[in-house]
């Protein structure tokens, strides 16, 4: 059993743990596009799982676009263009190790398109209940800090509540993706930095603008939040 297998969360079922092991390997380039996964018996023995568990793991990876299985051609890793990169599991797997820097920039660029406009809409459409939810998430961030799982979950809840407050069904459908991006980038920053910057002031600025129905202020505050969050990743200059 590898060190990575030993570190798998115990809550994962065997087939989920195998899918994660292989998925991380694909995302980090250990299993490049075109890599074959023939020999079901051999691979299931290598992972010390049943053939059924291994087969279920393969089904998960097919559903996420990482591998494909075709008659006569066998099972292979797909080209990167086919990967469902915004899948919450894939985001978690990617940030479990050092993520691809270009993708991190792309992810923040996507958030920069979505979240500032969502914040502006939230400032116009929010209800008292939305304000209460944002305030509660902020309070939990203050109480627990972003170095804790509770604080990171509160951060995720803040962004989730902001998207919901925009009262746009299409934006609401993005809450899982945006929430996962927030969760894993925050987790990664906390893991690699000895003294990570506290982003609470930027969240408070977004909250205040939404509370005060200041659409332009909410948009600007969210842009600033994302800019500083990207700088916190300490990526090489493009």
N, C-alpha and C positions, 0 to 999 in steps of 0.2 A: 504494500500500500504506500502511495506517495505521500509527501508532506501535505500537499494540497488536499488529498482525500481525507487525511486526518483532521484538517482544519474545517471541514464542511460542517455547517450547522447541523446539530443532531436532529432538528425538526424536519430536515429534508428526508424524503423517502429515497430509497436506493436509486430508483430510476431518475429522480430529480437530481440527485448528487452526481450521477454519471453524466447526465445532460449538462450540468454546470461545468464539470471537469473538462468535457470535450468542448463545450461552448467557449470557455475561457481560452482554451488552446487555440481555437479557431480565431477568436478575436485578437489574440496577441501574436498570431502568426506561427505558432508551433505546428499547426495543421493548416498549411496554405491552400488556397483555392486549387481544386483538382486532386487534393489528397484523397485517396481511397479508403473506405472503411468496410472492406470485405472481410469475410471470415468471422461470422457472428459468434461461433463457438470460441474462437481464439480471443476475440475482444471481450466477450463476457467473462472468460476465465481471467483475463488480465485485470479486469476491474473487480474481480471476485464477486460477481453478481450472477443471477440466473439469466438465461437467454431471454426470458420474458421481460425482465427488468431492463436489459440492454436494448431490446426491441422498443420498449416504451420510451427510453431515452432518445433513440433515433427518431421516433415520431415527434417528440417535442422539438428537436432540432430542425426537422423538416418543416414543421409549422412555423418556426421562426425564420425560415429562409436560409439557414446556415448550411444545410446539406440537402441533397436531392437524391432520390433513388429511382432509377429507371431500369426497366427490363433489359437484360444482357449487358447494359453499361455499368450496372452496380451502383453503389452508394459513394458519393463524392462530396467534398466541400464545394459550395457554390462560389461564384465570383462575388466580391464585396457588394456590387450594385444590387444584388438580390437579397441582402441581409435586411431584416426588419430592425434597423438600428434604433428606432424609438420604442421598441418593445421594452417594458419595464425590467424584465429579467435581463435582457441584453445590456441595458444601461448598468445594472448592478454588476454583471459579470465584467464589463469593460473597466469599471472603476475599482474592481477588486484588486487590480494590478495597476501599473502605470498606463493611463489611457492614451490613446492616439491623440497627439496635440492638435492636429488638423481637425479631428472630429470634435474636440472640446470647443474649439473656436466656432465651428459650424453650429454646435449646439447652442452656444451663447448668442450667436447671430440669429438663430431661429427664435430664441426667447426674446431677443431684442425687437423682433418683428411683432411678436404676439403680446407680451406682457405690458409694455407701456400703453398700448392702445386699450388693452383690457382694463388697466388701471384708470384710464381716462373715462371709459364707459362706466366703470364701477362708481366713480365720483358723481356721475349724473344719475345713475339708476339705483344706487344702493338703498337698502331699507335699514331701519334701526336694527333689525336682527343681523344683517350683514356686518354692521359696525360692531355689534357686540361680539360676533364671532372673530373678527379681526383683532379686536381688543383682547379677547381671551387668549388668542394665539400669541400675541405680543407678550402678555403677562407670563405665559409659560416659558417663552424664550428668555425673559428676564430672570425667571425663577431658576430654571435648570441650566441655562447656558448652552451654547451650541456644541460643546465638547461631549455632551451626553446624548444618548438615544432619545430621551424625552424632549430635549431642546431641539434636536434635529427634526423630530416629528412635528413639533410646534411650528418650526420654520416651514415645513411642507404644508401644514394646515393653513398657515397664513396665505401662501400663494394660492392654495386651493380655494380658500374663501374669497380671495380677491377675484379670481376667475368666475366664480359663481355669482358674485355681486355684479358682474357686468351684465347679467340677465340676458345672455346670448347662448342659445342652446348649442350652437356649433363650438363656441369657445368652451362651454362646459364639458364638451366631449374630450377636450384636451387636458383636463385636470390630471388624469393619471400620468400622462406623458410628462407634463411640466412638473408635477409633484415628484416623479422619480428623478428627473434631472436635478431638481433642487436638492433632494435627499442625498443623492450619490456624489454630487459635486461638493456639497457641504461635508459629507463624511470623508471624502478624499482630502480636502483641505485640512481638516482636523488631524488626519492621520499623518500627513507629510510635513506639517508645519509645527515647529516647537512653540511658537507663540502667535497663533492665527489672529488676524484682526477681528474685532467685534463688529458685525454688520448690523447690530440692533439700531443704531441711529438712522440708517437709511430706511429700514423697515418702519420706524416710527414716523419718518417724513412721508412715506407712502400712505400710512394709516391716517395721518393728520389731514392730508390733502383729500383723501376719500371721505373722511368724516365731515370735512368742511365743504364738500361738494365743489372742490377746486380741480376741475378737469385738467387744465394745463399743468397745474402743480403736481398732480398725480402722475401724469405722463413723464414729466421731467424727473421726478423723484425716482420713478421706477427705472428710467434710463441710467441715472446715476448709480442706483443699487446694482444693476447688472454690469456696468462698467467697472466698478470697484470689485465686484465678485470675480470677474474675469481676471483682473490684475492679481487677485489673491491666488490664482492658480499658478502664478510664477512660470508661465510658459515662455519659451524663447520668442524673441521678437520675430514677426513674420518678415 
